[in-house]
Amino acid sequence: MRDSIATLGRTEYVRNLRALELPQCRIDDAAIAAFASSQHFSSLESLSIQGNELGREGAVALANATGMPKLKKLYLIDNPLRFGGQHYTEFFEDSDGVSGWYDNRYSHQEIRELFAHRPGLQVDL
């Protein structure tokens, strides 16, 4: 399904689509980044990606998407960016980082700040 989401973003048949619901499709950050980079969703007003695998990178990709100028409602409920918890990050000896478990969740406020430059966009968490 993840590849299908990226493919959907590459087709121009979605230009007149106003609402899209993709619940529990196992959409991850890479898939949503490919989707968000599409310029074919110019009429999209409502996007629901509830219950997927969206994390920090996916949220940033959606916040920076320029191909959905009419988007008014974005449903991000039940994604790891709020409920996922932690991931293990291993840094190599030549980095300044420290290997270990890091919290990859955003607070409600941090998510809202990501989308602050999009007035009129309602983001449901």
C-alpha positions as CSV (number, residue, x, y, z in Angstrom):
1,M,0.0,0.0,0.0
2,R,2.9,2.4,0.7
3,D,4.0,2.3,-2.9
4,S,0.4,2.9,-4.0
5,I,0.4,6.1,-2.0
6,A,3.5,7.4,-3.8
7,T,2.0,6.3,-7.2
8,L,-1.3,8.1,-6.3
9,G,0.8,11.3,-5.9
10,R,2.3,10.9,-9.4
11,T,-1.0,10.6,-11.3
12,E,-2.8,13.6,-12.6
13,Y,-6.2,12.0,-12.4
14,V,-6.5,13.3,-8.8
15,R,-6.5,17.0,-9.8
16,N,-10.2,17.4,-9.1
17,L,-10.2,15.3,-5.9
18,R,-11.6,17.3,-2.9
19,A,-11.4,14.7,-0.1
20,L,-9.2,11.7,0.4
21,E,-9.4,9.2,3.3
22,L,-6.5,6.8,3.7
23,P,-7.1,5.2,7.2
24,Q,-4.9,2.3,8.4
25,C,-3.0,1.9,5.2
26,R,0.4,1.6,6.9
27,I,1.6,4.9,5.3
28,D,5.0,5.8,6.7
29,D,7.1,8.9,6.5
30,A,8.7,8.0,3.1
31,A,5.4,7.3,1.5
32,I,3.8,10.5,2.8
33,A,6.8,12.5,1.7
34,A,6.4,11.3,-1.8
35,F,2.7,12.0,-1.6
36,A,3.2,15.4,-0.2
37,S,5.6,16.4,-2.9
38,S,3.0,16.0,-5.6
39,Q,1.6,19.0,-7.4
40,H,-1.5,17.1,-8.4
41,F,-3.7,17.7,-5.3
42,S,-4.5,21.4,-6.1
43,S,-8.2,20.9,-5.3
44,L,-7.8,18.7,-2.2
45,E,-9.7,20.2,0.8
46,S,-9.7,17.3,3.2
47,L,-7.0,14.7,3.9
48,S,-7.4,11.9,6.5
49,I,-4.4,9.7,7.2
50,Q,-5.6,8.4,10.5
51,G,-4.1,5.3,12.0
52,N,-1.0,5.1,9.9
53,E,2.7,5.2,10.6
54,L,3.3,8.9,10.2
55,G,6.2,10.3,12.3
56,R,8.2,13.5,12.5
57,E,9.6,13.5,8.9
58,G,6.1,12.8,7.5
59,A,4.6,15.7,9.5
60,V,7.3,18.0,8.3
61,A,6.7,16.9,4.6
62,L,3.0,17.6,4.9
63,A,3.6,21.0,6.6
64,N,6.0,22.0,3.7
65,A,3.8,20.6,0.9
66,T,3.0,23.3,-1.7
67,G,0.8,21.2,-3.9
68,M,-2.3,21.3,-1.7
69,P,-3.1,25.0,-1.4
70,K,-6.9,24.5,-0.7
71,L,-6.4,22.0,2.1
72,K,-8.6,23.0,5.0
73,K,-8.8,19.8,7.1
74,L,-6.0,17.4,7.9
75,Y,-6.7,14.4,10.2
76,L,-3.6,12.9,11.8
77,I,-5.3,11.0,14.6
78,D,-3.6,7.7,15.8
79,N,-0.2,8.2,14.2
80,P,3.2,7.6,15.9
81,L,3.9,11.3,15.8
82,R,1.7,11.5,18.8
83,F,1.4,8.0,20.1
84,G,4.5,6.1,18.8
85,G,6.9,6.5,21.6
86,Q,10.6,6.0,20.9
87,H,13.1,4.9,18.3
88,Y,16.7,3.9,18.7
89,T,19.2,6.1,17.1
90,E,22.8,4.9,16.7
91,F,25.4,7.5,16.0
92,F,28.9,6.6,14.7
93,E,32.1,7.4,16.4
94,D,32.8,10.4,14.2
95,S,29.6,12.1,15.1
96,D,28.8,14.4,18.1
97,G,25.7,12.4,18.9
98,V,25.1,9.8,21.6
99,S,23.5,6.5,20.7
100,G,20.3,5.7,22.6
101,W,16.6,5.8,22.7
102,Y,15.0,9.1,21.7
103,D,11.4,10.3,22.0
104,N,10.1,10.9,18.4
105,R,6.7,12.3,19.4
106,Y,5.6,15.8,18.9
107,S,3.4,17.7,21.4
108,H,0.1,19.1,20.2
109,Q,1.7,22.6,20.3
110,E,4.7,21.5,18.2
111,I,2.5,20.0,15.5
112,R,0.3,23.1,15.4
113,E,3.5,25.2,15.0
114,L,4.6,23.1,12.0
115,F,1.4,24.1,10.3
116,A,1.2,27.7,11.6
117,H,2.1,29.1,8.2
118,R,-1.1,27.6,6.8
119,P,-3.9,29.8,8.2
120,G,-7.3,28.3,7.9
121,L,-6.0,24.7,8.0
122,Q,-7.6,22.6,10.8
123,V,-5.3,19.9,12.0
124,D,-7.0,17.2,14.1
125,L,-4.7,15.1,16.3
